[in-house]
Amino acid sequence: MADSISFAAPIAILRIYDVAKAYRFYCDYLGFAIDWEHRFEPGLPLYAQLSRSGAVVHVSEHHGDGTPGTVLWITVGDIHNWHAELAAKDYGYARPGPPEDGPGGPGFAVTDPFGNTLRFAQRE
């Protein structure tokens, strides 16, 4: 019996506490774009979608959305070029070491200002 229900890739919701810090990390440093932002009214918590290429994450200031310390696994096409791009940026809060062999292929990790870890890896 064929499954008639299709699913899209899940989207992680990452808890943030400061929009400016989040955008400095995700947009300025990692190069993600802001796809959309939502607030129920001015002054209330932000919920936003950020993306780069095929990677999509949601960031949220809402209590109960996401858990600080979440780990994401993000596959990249060329881990060495991605590492070089980040190493060339002037961002004082994250300096990933060179890619190392690990489960699933070579990779490295960066941690956002809120304790969430993004593990980037190139499939073997």
Secondary structure, 3 states (H helix, E strand, C coil): CCCCCCCCCCCEEEECCCHHHHHHHHHHHCCCEEEEEECCCCCCCCEEEEEECCEEEEEECCCCCCCCCCEEEEECCCHHHHHHHHHCCCCCCCCCCCCECCCCCCEEEEECCCCCEEEEECCC
